[in-house]
Amino acid sequence: MKTQIISTEAGDARITWHPARRPRLVLAVSHGAGGGIEARDLQALARVLPGHGVSVALVEQPWRVAGKKVAPAPKTLDVGWRGVWPSLEEPGLPVISGGRSAGARVACRTAVELGAAAVLALSFPLHPPGTPEKSRAGELLGSGVPTLVVQGGNDPFGKPEEFPDGSFELTEVPYGDHGFVVPKRAQITQEEAVTVITDAVVKWVGSLG
């Protein structure tokens, strides 16, 4: 594991690398607007993917590195993501642009511009809770590259059945909420829910080029 501090126009960002022994891809994933790279799905990917030839770069946005508790406007998040991209490309491998929640929106908005090989959208916030009319589907549908959405079956920001038809793939984590937490009464355990995520991503990256 290696950590880099990257200067961007939005402030200093941080990349924590989990390298594969013989990498063929880089998966760069950022956190949401209310949390960091300690999120269970991001940590699981960093633990599992290197064993499948994918180096994982966990990216902390400048606002998070600075210790702030509230994320800035989407445009500022995009600036921070653009600023770390050259460092993500340094290994000379195709880069999958990814993130959870707000980070997934950033990945979709900037994929074509940055030359991402694909997009991984974890807990894509299709709409604010309770307001499905405020759809962000255009960002997802406009990613312009192969895209995998991994969505909790009970996510208040958009359940799987709410997503529009599109060229993206979608994997449902049964019973999962926006953080992929499953209730104790669920028919799968929390560990099994996390495995649904990692298995889906491993299979998907294996299908890329």
C-alpha positions as CSV (number, residue, x, y, z in Angstrom):
1,M,0.0,0.0,0.0
2,K,1.3,3.4,-1.0
3,T,-0.1,6.9,-0.3
4,Q,0.3,9.9,-2.6
5,I,-0.7,13.6,-2.0
6,I,-1.7,15.2,-5.3
7,S,-2.0,19.0,-5.7
8,T,-5.2,20.0,-7.6
9,E,-6.9,23.2,-8.3
10,A,-9.4,22.3,-5.6
11,G,-6.7,21.6,-3.0
12,D,-4.6,18.6,-2.1
13,A,-6.2,15.2,-2.8
14,R,-4.9,11.8,-1.6
15,I,-4.5,8.5,-3.4
16,T,-4.1,5.2,-1.5
17,W,-2.8,2.5,-3.8
18,H,-3.5,-1.2,-3.4
19,P,-1.3,-2.6,-6.2
20,A,-1.8,-5.9,-8.0
21,R,1.3,-8.0,-8.5
22,R,0.8,-8.1,-12.3
23,P,-1.8,-5.4,-13.0
24,R,-3.6,-5.1,-16.3
25,L,-6.0,-2.3,-15.2
26,V,-6.3,0.4,-12.6
27,L,-9.6,0.9,-10.8
28,A,-9.8,4.4,-9.3
29,V,-12.7,4.9,-6.9
30,S,-13.7,7.9,-4.8
31,H,-16.0,8.2,-1.8
32,G,-19.4,9.9,-1.4
33,A,-20.4,13.3,-0.1
34,G,-20.8,12.1,3.5
35,G,-18.0,9.6,4.0
36,G,-14.5,8.5,3.0
37,I,-12.6,5.6,1.6
38,E,-13.3,3.6,4.7
39,A,-16.7,2.7,3.2
40,R,-17.2,-1.1,3.3
41,D,-17.6,-1.5,-0.5
42,L,-14.4,0.5,-1.3
43,Q,-12.4,-1.4,1.3
44,A,-13.7,-4.7,0.0
45,L,-12.7,-3.8,-3.6
46,A,-9.2,-2.8,-2.5
47,R,-8.9,-6.1,-0.7
48,V,-10.2,-8.4,-3.5
49,L,-9.4,-6.8,-6.9
50,P,-5.6,-6.8,-6.7
51,G,-5.8,-10.6,-6.7
52,H,-7.5,-10.4,-10.1
53,G,-4.9,-8.2,-11.8
54,V,-6.5,-4.9,-11.0
55,S,-4.6,-2.3,-9.0
56,V,-7.0,-0.2,-6.8
57,A,-6.5,3.5,-6.2
58,L,-8.7,4.8,-3.4
59,V,-9.1,8.6,-4.0
60,E,-9.9,11.1,-1.3
61,Q,-11.2,14.4,-2.6
62,P,-9.5,17.6,-1.4
63,W,-12.4,18.6,0.9
64,R,-12.1,15.3,2.7
65,V,-8.3,15.6,3.0
66,A,-8.8,19.1,4.4
67,G,-10.9,17.7,7.2
68,K,-14.2,19.3,6.1
69,K,-17.5,17.5,6.8
70,V,-19.5,18.7,3.8
71,A,-18.7,18.1,0.2
72,P,-18.5,21.2,-2.2
73,A,-20.5,21.7,-5.3
74,P,-20.4,19.0,-8.1
75,K,-18.2,21.2,-10.3
76,T,-15.6,21.4,-7.6
77,L,-15.7,17.6,-7.2
78,D,-15.0,17.3,-10.9
79,V,-12.0,19.7,-10.6
80,G,-10.5,17.5,-7.9
81,W,-11.0,14.3,-9.9
82,R,-9.5,15.9,-13.0
83,G,-6.5,16.9,-10.9
84,V,-5.7,13.4,-9.7
85,W,-6.2,11.7,-13.1
86,P,-2.6,12.1,-14.5
87,S,-1.3,10.3,-11.4
88,L,-3.9,7.5,-12.0
89,E,-2.6,7.1,-15.5
90,E,1.1,7.0,-14.5
91,P,1.3,3.2,-14.4
92,G,0.5,3.2,-18.1
93,L,-2.6,1.0,-17.8
94,P,-6.3,1.6,-18.8
95,V,-8.1,3.3,-15.9
96,I,-11.6,2.5,-14.8
97,S,-13.2,5.6,-13.3
98,G,-15.3,4.8,-10.3
99,G,-16.9,6.1,-7.1
100,R,-19.7,5.6,-4.7
101,S,-22.7,8.0,-4.5
102,A,-21.5,11.5,-5.4
103,G,-18.2,9.9,-6.5
104,A,-20.1,7.8,-9.0
105,R,-21.7,11.0,-10.5
106,V,-18.3,12.5,-10.9
107,A,-17.0,9.4,-12.7
108,C,-19.9,9.5,-15.1
109,R,-19.7,13.2,-15.8
110,T,-15.9,13.1,-16.6
111,A,-15.4,9.7,-18.2
112,V,-15.2,10.6,-21.8
113,E,-13.3,13.8,-21.2
114,L,-10.6,12.0,-19.2
115,G,-10.4,8.9,-21.4
116,A,-11.6,6.4,-18.8
117,A,-11.8,2.8,-20.0
118,A,-15.1,2.3,-18.1
119,V,-17.1,3.5,-15.2
120,L,-18.0,1.7,-11.9
121,A,-20.9,3.4,-10.2
122,L,-21.5,2.2,-6.7
123,S,-24.8,3.4,-5.1
124,F,-25.5,5.8,-7.9
125,P,-27.8,8.5,-6.4
126,L,-30.4,8.5,-9.1
127,H,-32.4,11.1,-7.2
128,P,-32.6,12.7,-3.7
129,P,-34.6,10.5,-1.3
130,G,-38.3,11.1,-1.7
131,T,-38.0,13.2,-4.9
132,P,-37.8,10.8,-7.9
133,E,-38.8,13.7,-10.2
134,K,-35.3,15.2,-9.6
135,S,-33.6,12.5,-11.7
136,R,-29.9,12.4,-12.4
137,A,-30.3,9.6,-15.0
138,G,-28.8,11.9,-17.6
139,E,-25.4,11.7,-15.9
140,L,-25.4,7.9,-15.9
141,L,-26.7,7.5,-19.4
142,G,-24.2,10.0,-20.6
143,S,-21.1,8.2,-19.3
144,G,-20.1,7.2,-22.8
145,V,-18.1,4.2,-21.8
146,P,-18.9,0.7,-20.5
147,T,-20.6,1.2,-17.1
148,L,-21.5,-1.1,-14.2
149,V,-24.0,0.1,-11.6
150,V,-24.0,-1.7,-8.2
151,Q,-27.1,-0.7,-6.3
152,G,-28.7,-1.7,-3.0
153,G,-32.2,-3.2,-3.4
154,N,-33.5,-0.8,-0.8
155,D,-31.5,2.3,-1.7
156,P,-33.6,5.5,-0.9
157,F,-31.6,7.3,-3.6
158,G,-32.9,5.0,-6.2
159,K,-33.9,1.3,-6.2
160,P,-32.8,-0.9,-9.1
161,E,-36.3,-1.0,-10.6
162,E,-36.3,2.8,-10.8
163,F,-33.4,3.0,-13.2
164,P,-34.1,3.7,-16.8
165,D,-33.2,1.4,-19.7
166,G,-29.7,2.0,-20.9
167,S,-26.5,0.5,-22.1
168,F,-25.1,0.1,-18.6
169,E,-25.1,-3.1,-16.6
170,L,-26.8,-3.2,-13.1
171,T,-26.2,-5.6,-10.2
172,E,-28.5,-5.5,-7.3
173,V,-27.3,-6.1,-3.7
174,P,-30.5,-7.6,-2.1
175,Y,-31.9,-5.6,0.8
176,G,-29.0,-3.2,0.7
177,D,-29.4,0.5,1.6
178,H,-27.3,3.4,0.2
179,G,-24.3,2.1,2.2
180,F,-25.0,-1.5,1.2
181,V,-26.1,-2.2,4.8
182,V,-28.5,-5.1,5.0
183,P,-30.9,-5.5,8.0
184,K,-30.5,-8.4,10.4
185,R,-33.8,-9.9,9.2
186,A,-32.5,-10.1,5.6
187,Q,-32.0,-13.4,4.0
188,I,-28.4,-12.7,3.4
189,T,-25.7,-11.7,5.8
190,Q,-23.7,-8.4,5.6
191,E,-20.6,-10.4,4.5
192,E,-22.6,-12.1,1.7
193,A,-23.9,-8.7,0.6
194,V,-20.3,-7.4,0.3
195,T,-19.4,-10.5,-1.7
196,V,-22.2,-9.8,-4.2
197,I,-20.4,-6.5,-4.8
198,T,-16.9,-7.8,-5.2
199,D,-18.0,-10.8,-7.3
200,A,-19.9,-8.6,-9.7
201,V,-17.0,-6.2,-10.1
202,V,-14.5,-9.1,-10.6
203,K,-16.7,-10.6,-13.3
204,W,-17.3,-7.2,-15.0
205,V,-13.6,-6.2,-15.1
206,G,-12.8,-9.6,-16.5
207,S,-15.1,-8.8,-19.5
208,L,-13.4,-5.5,-20.3
209,G,-11.0,-5.7,-23.2
